[in-house]
Amino acid sequence: MNANAGKINNDISESAAARRYKELTETPVKVLIPRLAVPTIISMLVTALYNGVDTFFVGRISTDAIAAVGLSFSVMAIIQAFGFFCGQGSGNYLSRMLGAGNREEAEKMAATGLALSFIMGVIAAVLINMYLRPVAVFLGASGDTIDETMKYLRIIAIGGPFTMGQFVLNNQLRYQGSAIYAMVGLMMGAVINIGLDPLLIFGFKMGVTGAALATIGGQIMSFIVLFFGCKKGPNIPLRFKNIRLNPHFLMEIVNGGAPAIFRQGLTAVSTILLNRAAGVYGNAAIAGMSITTRTMMFVASAMIGFGQGYQPVCSFNYGANKKDRVKEGYFFCVKYGTLFLIVMSAFCLIFAPGIIGFFRDDPYVIKVGSVALRCQASTLPLMATVVISNMMLQSTGKGIKASITSSSRNGLFFIPLILILPNIFGLWGVEISQPIADVLSIILAVPLAWSELKLMKAD
């Protein structure tokens, strides 16, 4: 009886996997990508919402409190970077294996990616709490903000394993084509976060500690929902016996995940340098730049979510040797991504003071943030080509080129600029560093992407 039931379940699973394969390799690209992109856009917006909600509610406390959360964001970005590293590294590989018909190898990678993220999360939690004050000072916290920064950091670090784990599960589900499950998991966490923020911050008068607890509570909920989502339909179930922390699987995670950790990790480094540069002009300047960063991140998250709708199509079809669909999807995403960013750029240019004032009604914060937001909005449409080029290179296993494109915007170009320009132009140098980095990034990304697209044409 049990044997027959097991056979029936296996047949159902294989049939669902066959339907998934047909969907990803035969559905018209112009239909398939938007279908996968809508839930991934929502997922990425929800991820950005975690930071935006905290910023909004903490902004009701004081300028120093919002500066403290802004300073802590770089640590959150590092934790998220390792989650994306394990998630996109494992997801990339398992998607190619599914495209090639090797489900057993994909199951081993799924379990290995999650296990690695938990190990990294525990290590990060221990180290950050051991050196909490030095970390806060390094981030740019001063006498007015150091206590609040430490309160927020302590809790964020403790929740690190679940934060990393939820990003792994989200990416793995997305790379399997189960973007709906991935979206629902993150949305459940966002609902918890939004509900807990006012309750803990104001109801229980916990201030920034309440904001941190609300964020971690939401991320733990996301992890639980996503974990059980892995058991649904044709999704790969996670089994302890499938963990393989050996050189083969670890190197595949590094190859597929390196671009993500470069992109996210350098975001953390650039945020630290940005806060330190803005800190010369006071906590209000830090707050203004922090609000600008979160606003642009919200817009960028929608663009990245659109690109993530392309990633499973790209990697799956590349593994199935249907490279014409890889190219078609690339140009489709660049075209419509650019159009979307043109609209968002115009909106930010027109309504910059109102956007900054929504988070913190402080004249100096609004003044600094409005200039920075308009500067960054002016080059925003360039992001589409850079993001989609990076995702195409990453999803086809071109780790080195993908790492270069992912590190350009917030690393190769931004870091030297933020170290040099403020010394020449003062606060304006802080505000214009990112848009100049954006222009240089597209100059680098286009030839790297084109070199691979030409090879696909030859095939």
N, C-alpha and C positions, 0 to 999 in steps of 0.2 A: 504493500500500500504506500509506504513512505517512498519507496524507490520510484513508483509510478508518479507520485506527486512531484518528486524532485525532477523527473524527466519532463513532466508537463511544464514546470517552472522554467527549466532550462530552454525548452522549445519556445516558450513565450518570450523569454529574454533575448534569444537569438533572433526571433522574428522582429521584435522591437528594434534590435540593433541593425537589422537589415533595412528596416524602414528609415532609421536615422541616417544610414549610409546613403540611401537613395535620395533622401531629402537634401543632404549637404552636397551631393555631387551632381544632382540633376535639376533641382529647382532653379529657375532663372535668378541670376545674381541680384538683379535689381529688385526682386521680390524677397529673396532670402535674407539679404543683409539688413534691410529695414525691420524685418520680422524678428531677427535676432538682436538688432540694435536697440529696439525700444526698451526691453527689460534691462539691458546692460547700461543704457543711458540712465534709467531710473536708479539702478544699483550704484552707479558712480555719483549721481546727484545725492543719493542717500549718504554715501561715504563723506561727501563734502558737507552734507547737512550736519553731521556729527560736530564738525568744527564750527560751522556757522551758528548752530543753536547755542552752543556754549558761549560763543562770542556775543550773541545777542543778549542773552540773559545776564552774563557777567558784566556786560556793558551798562546794565542798570545799577550796578554796585558802585564802580568808580573807574577812573582812567587807569589808576595803578593796577586794579584787578584785571582789566582787559589787557594791559601790557604783560602781566604775569602769564596769562593764558597764551598770549602771542609768543612769549619767550619759550614756553613749554612745547609749542607746536613742533619745533624741530625734532624733539625727542619722539613725539608721536609719529612724525614722518619717518624716522629711522626704524621704529617698530613696524610701521606699515610697509616700509621698504623690504624688510626681511620676509614679511608675509607675502608680498608680491613676488619676491625672489623665489621662494619655495612654490608658490601657487602657479606662477606663469612658467617656471622651469619645469615642474612636473606636468602641468596642464598641456604645455606645448608638445611634450614627448608623448603623453598618452593619446593626444588627439591624432598625432601622426601614426601611432601604432594602431589605433582604431581604423584609420583610413587604410592602413595596409592589411587589416584583418587579423591583427595579433592582440586579442583581448587580454590574454594571460599576462603579457608584458605590461599592458596598460594598467591592470589591477595592481601589480607590484609597485608601479611608479606612483599610483594614487596613495597607497598606504605609506610609502617611503617619504613622499613630499610632506604629508601631514605630520609624521613622526619627527622629521627634521625641524619643522617649524616650532613644535612644542619644546624641543631641546633648546633651540635658540631663544625662545621666549623666556624660559626659566633662567638661562644664563643672563639675559638682559635685565630681568627683574632683580636678580641678586646684585649685579654690578652697579646698577643705577642707585639702588637703595643703600649700598655700601658707601658710595661716594656722592651722596645726594647734594650736600652743600657745594662741593667743588664743581659739580655738574651745573648747578644753578648759576654760580658765579661765571663759569665759562660761557654759558648761554647769554650772559649780559645782564643778569639780575643785579640790582643795586640794593642799598639799604631800604628803599621804599617798596621794593617788589620781591626781595629774596624769600621772605617767609611764605608769601602767597605762592610763589613759584614752586617752592619745595613741597608745599601741601598738595598741589596739583600733580606734580611729577611723581610723588611717592605712590599714589593710587594708580595713575596711568601705567607705571612700570609693573605693579603687581598684576594687573590685568593683561600684561603683555602676551603670555602664551595663548590666551583666548583671542586676542586681537589678531595675532599672526595666523592662528588656526582658521579664523573665519575668512580671512583673505585667501588662504589656500583652498578651502572648500568652495568658495565663491568662484575662483578662477577655474578649478577643476570641473565644476558643473558647467560653467560657461563654455569651456573648450570641448565638452562633450555635446554641445548644442542644447543643453538644458538651461537656457538663460532665464526662463520663468522661475524655476526653483531658486536659482541664484538671487534673483531680484526679491522674491518673497522673503528669503532669509534676512537680507539686509534691511528690508522695509520693517520687519518685525522689530529688529533692534532699534531702528530709528524711532518707531512709535514709543518704545520704552524710554528712550533717551529724552524725547520731547516731553513725555509725561512726568518723568522724574526731575528734570531740570528745575522748573519753578517750585515743585514740591520740596526738594531738598535745599535749594538755594535760598528761597524765601520762606516757605512754610516751616522748615526746621532750622532756618537761619544758619545754614552750614557754609554759605559763601562759595569760594572756589573749590572747597572740598566736596560740596554737594554737586558741583558741576562735573568734577572728575568721577565721582561715584555714579552719576547718571550716565556718563559716557561709557564706562566699563560695564555697567549693568546692561546697557543696550547691546554691547558687543558680545557679551556672554550669551544673551538671548539669541543673537544672530548665529553664533556658533552652534547652539543646540538645534535650531531649526534647520540649518544647512546640513548638519551631520545626519539628521534623519531624512533629509531630502535626497541624500546619496543612496538611500535604499529604495527609492521610488523608480518604477518603470525600468528603462534600459540603462539607468545610471550605474556607474561602477560602485559596488558596495565596498566599504572600507573594512579590511580584516587585519588583525594584528599579525597573523602568520605571513602576510604578504610583505611585511617590512623588509627591505633590503638596503641597509646602509653600507653598501659596498662601492668601490671606485666607479663602476660602470654607471650606476644610477645617480650617484652624486655628481659625476662629471656631466651627465645629461641635464641635471638640474642647473648646474653652473652655466652650461652653454645656453640653455633656454631662458634662465632667470637673470643672468648677468645684466642684460639691458635694463630690466626692471629695477634692479638694485642700484644701478648707475643713475637711472632717472630719479627714483624716489630718494636714494641716499644723498645724491647731490642737491636735491631739493632741501633736505635737512641742513646740509652744510651751507647752502646759499642763504637759507633763512637765518641761521646763526650769524653769518657775516652781515646780512641786511639789518638785523636787529642791533648788532653792535655798532654799525655805521650810523643808524638812525638814533641810537641811544645817546650819541654826542649832543643831540638837540633836545633831549628830554623824553620823559615817558609818553608825552602826548604824541611825539613824532613816532615812537615805537608803535603806539596804538593806531595811528593813522596808516602806517605802512602795513601793520598786521591786518587791518580791515581790508585794505586794498588787496593784499595777498589772498585772503579768503574769498573776496569777490571774484577775482580772476580765477581762482581755483574752482569756484562753482561753475563758471563758464567753461573752463578747460575740462572739467569733469564730464560735461555733456559731450564735448568733442571726443574725449577719450572713450566714453561709453559707446559712441557711434563707431569708433575705430575697433572697439572690442567686439562689436557685432560682426566685423569683417574677419577677425582673427581665426575663429574656428573654421570659417569658410576657406580662408587662406591655407591654414596648416593641413586641414583635412584633404582638400583638393590637391595640395602639393604632394602629400603622401600618396594619394591615389593617381598621381601623374596627370592631373587635369590642369595644366599650368595656364591654359588660356583663361580659365575661370579666375585664377589668382590675379592675373593682370587686369581683367575686366573689373573685378571688385576693387582693385587699387584705384583706378581712375574714377570709378563711380563715387568712392568715398572722398577722394580729394575734391572733386567738383562740388558735391553737395555740402561737404564740411566747410569749405571756403565760403559758400553762400550763407550758411548759418552764422559763421563768425563775423561776416560783414554786418549782418543785422545786429548782432550782439555788440559789436564795436560801436556802431552808431548810437545804440541805447546808452552805453556807458559814457560816451563822449558828451551826450546831451544831459544826462541826469546824474553825473558824478557827485555833486554836492549832496543831493538828496539820498543817494545810496550810502555814502559815508555817514551822514547824519542819522540814518535809520539805526545804525549800530551804537553811535555815541554822539550825543548832542553837545559837543565841545568845539568852539570856534577854531582853535588851533589844530585839533585833530581833523576837522573837516577841511581846513586849508591844506594841510600836508597831504591828506588822503586824496583829495580831489585832483590835485596836480599829478600825483603818482598814477591814479586810476586812468586819467585821460592819456597820459604818456603810454601806458601799457596797452590801452584799448586801441591806440593808433596802429599798432603792429599785430594786433590779435589775429586778423585773417591769415597771416603767414603760418600760424600754428597748424592748420589742417594738413598741409603738405609735410611738415616735419613729423607730426604724430603718425600719420598713415604710412609714411616711408619707414619709420622706426618699427611699426607693427608688422609690416610686410617682411622686413628683414628678420625680425625676431621670430615670426611664425614659420618662416622657411628654414630656420636653423642657421642663419648667417650671424652667428653670435658676435663676432668682432665688429662687423659693420653696424649691427644693431646697437652695440654698446657705445660706439662712437656717436651715432645720431642721438641716442637717448641721453648721453652725458653732455651734449653740446649746449643746450639751452640754459641749464642751471649749473653747468660745471665749466667746461672748456672755455666758454666765453663770459658767462656772468661773473664767475669768481674773480678773474683778473680785473674786470670792469668795476666791480663793487669795491675792490681794494685800491683802485687808481682814481676813478672819477670823483669820489667825494673829497679827495685831497685837492682837486683842482677846482671843482664847481660847488663845493659845499653840499647843502641839503639837496639841491637840484641834481647833483651827481648821483645821489642815492636814488632819486626818483626816475632818472633816465637810464640807469644801468640795464634794467630788464628789456626795454624795447630795443636797445642797440644789440643786446645778445640775441634777440629774436631774429633780427635781420641777418646777422652772421650765421645763425643756425640753419636757415633755409638755404643759404649759399653752400653750406656743407652737405646738407641732406640730399639735395636733388641729384648730384652726380653719383652718390653712393647707391641710391635707389635705382637710378637709371642703369647702372652697370649690371644689376641683377635682372632687371626687366628685359634687357637686351638678350641675356643668356636664355631666358624663358622663351623669347621669340625664336631663337636659334633652334631650341628643342622642338 
